[in-house]
């Protein structure tokens, strides 16, 4: 199987997210998929993941700006920017997509807010 197939699935996944087609996310996942948010110690089924995104407060733009594929072509890491349409809030998500038979079997996501560097580091920036 060409490695781009999984990369294209990840791109389509983020497009569905950006277009707020949350129920369309479910078919991307294997029936027994596990979704984890380690930072908050949460885990979800594919259905609860779609529900949470559909009911998450606010309206957001999601922009995929990079993917990296593992050597065995079974894992794709994506980096997205998430912008609020209602405020100046910006988050970044790093997501690890693990595949089985062209379905996401495991998704691990880490979120980080965009914020200013702390004062102690400002003087050493390029």
C-alpha positions as CSV (number, residue, x, y, z in Angstrom):
1,X,0.0,0.0,0.0
2,X,1.4,3.4,-0.8
3,X,2.3,5.4,2.3
4,X,0.4,8.4,1.1
5,X,-2.9,6.6,1.7
6,X,-2.7,7.1,5.5
7,X,-1.4,10.6,5.1
8,X,-4.4,11.4,2.9
9,X,-6.7,9.9,5.6
10,X,-5.1,12.2,8.2
11,X,-5.6,15.2,5.9
12,X,-9.2,14.2,5.3
13,X,-9.7,13.7,9.0
14,X,-8.6,17.3,9.8
15,X,-10.6,18.7,6.9
16,X,-13.8,17.1,8.4
17,X,-12.8,18.5,11.8
18,X,-12.3,22.0,10.3
19,X,-15.7,21.8,8.5
20,X,-17.4,20.7,11.8
21,X,-18.5,17.4,10.3
22,X,-18.0,15.6,13.6
23,X,-20.1,12.5,12.8
24,X,-18.0,12.0,9.7
25,X,-15.0,11.4,12.0
26,X,-16.4,8.1,13.3
27,X,-15.7,6.1,10.1
28,X,-12.0,7.0,10.2
29,X,-11.7,4.9,13.3
30,X,-11.5,1.2,13.8
31,X,-14.5,-0.1,15.9
32,X,-12.3,-0.7,18.9
33,X,-10.2,2.4,18.5
34,X,-8.9,4.2,21.6
35,X,-8.4,7.9,21.7
36,X,-6.3,9.4,24.5
37,X,-5.7,12.9,25.8
38,X,-2.8,12.2,28.3
39,X,-2.6,15.7,29.5
40,X,-6.1,15.5,31.1
41,X,-6.0,11.7,31.6
42,X,-9.0,11.1,29.4
43,X,-9.8,8.4,27.0
44,X,-12.6,8.1,24.5
45,X,-14.3,5.7,22.1
46,X,-14.8,6.9,18.5
47,X,-18.4,7.9,19.2
48,X,-17.5,9.9,22.4
49,X,-14.7,11.6,20.6
50,X,-17.1,12.8,17.9
51,X,-19.6,13.9,20.6
52,X,-16.9,15.8,22.6
53,X,-15.7,17.7,19.5
54,X,-19.3,18.5,18.5
55,X,-20.1,19.9,21.9
56,X,-16.8,21.6,22.7
57,X,-17.4,25.2,23.5
58,X,-16.8,27.8,20.8
59,X,-16.3,27.6,17.1
60,X,-12.8,26.8,15.9
61,X,-10.7,26.7,12.7
62,X,-8.4,23.8,12.4
63,X,-5.4,24.1,10.1
64,X,-3.1,21.1,9.4
65,X,0.4,22.4,8.8
66,X,2.6,19.3,9.0
67,X,2.6,15.5,9.0
68,X,5.4,13.0,9.6
69,X,5.1,9.4,8.7
70,X,6.9,6.6,10.5
71,X,9.3,4.3,8.6
72,X,6.9,1.4,8.9
73,X,4.0,3.6,7.5
74,X,1.8,2.6,10.5
75,X,1.9,5.9,12.4
76,X,1.3,9.5,11.2
77,X,2.1,12.4,13.5
78,X,0.2,15.6,12.6
79,X,0.6,19.2,13.8
80,X,-2.4,21.5,13.7
81,X,-3.2,25.0,14.7
82,X,-6.6,25.6,16.2
83,X,-7.9,29.2,16.1
84,X,-11.0,30.4,17.8
85,X,-13.4,32.2,15.5
86,X,-14.8,34.1,18.5
87,X,-11.7,35.3,20.3
88,X,-7.9,35.5,20.0
89,X,-7.3,32.0,21.5
90,X,-5.0,29.8,19.6
91,X,-4.0,26.2,20.4
92,X,-1.7,23.7,18.8
93,X,-2.3,20.0,18.7
94,X,0.2,17.2,18.2
95,X,-1.6,14.0,17.2
96,X,-0.2,10.5,16.8
97,X,-2.4,8.4,14.5
98,X,-1.8,4.7,14.6
99,X,-3.4,2.6,11.9
100,X,-4.7,-0.9,11.4
101,X,-6.2,-1.8,8.0
102,X,-6.5,1.9,7.0
103,X,-8.5,2.7,10.1
104,X,-7.3,4.6,13.1
105,X,-6.8,2.1,15.9
106,X,-5.2,4.5,18.4
107,X,-5.1,8.3,18.5
108,X,-3.1,10.2,21.1
109,X,-3.4,14.0,21.2
110,X,-1.5,16.7,23.1
111,X,-2.8,20.3,23.2
112,X,-0.8,23.4,24.0
113,X,-2.0,27.1,24.1
114,X,-0.2,29.7,22.2
115,X,1.3,32.1,24.7
116,X,4.2,34.5,25.2
117,X,7.5,33.3,26.2
118,X,8.3,33.8,29.9
119,X,10.3,37.0,30.7
120,X,13.4,35.0,31.7
121,X,13.7,33.5,28.2
122,X,12.9,36.6,26.1
123,X,16.5,37.9,26.2
124,X,17.9,34.8,24.7
125,X,15.5,34.4,21.7
126,X,16.8,34.8,18.2
